[in-house]
Amino acid sequence: MTSERSTKMPKQRPKAVQAERIRILNDIFRQSGSDGRVMITSGVQALGPAFVSRAMAAVAAFDAFDADNDPH
């Protein structure tokens, strides 16, 4: 008995669809911090919890993405 393997390639999404999905997932993570890990350098952490809270709030609120700062 021989086994047959499928030679079909997985369906590829168009790049524009992939980029939009990445954009959406990045926004969700940036705004909520859920479903991922937030990494903070020791230098930022050394500035204290109040600074870290303000920095995290600024990152979450940022929405001025354009071609110069958004790779997707």
Stockholm file with secondary structure:
# STOCKHOLM 1.0

chainA/1-72         MTSERSTKMPKQRPKAVQAERIRILNDIFRQSGSDGRVMITSGVQALGPAFVSRAMAAVAAFDAFDADNDPH
#=GR chainA/1-72 SS CCCCCCCCCCCCCCHHHHHHHHHHHHHHHHHHCCSSCCCCCHHHHTTCHHHHHHHHHHHHHCCCCCTTTCCC
#=GC SS_cons        CCCCCCCCCCCCCCHHHHHHHHHHHHHHHHHHCCSSCCCCCHHHHTTCHHHHHHHHHHHHHCCCCCTTTCCC
//
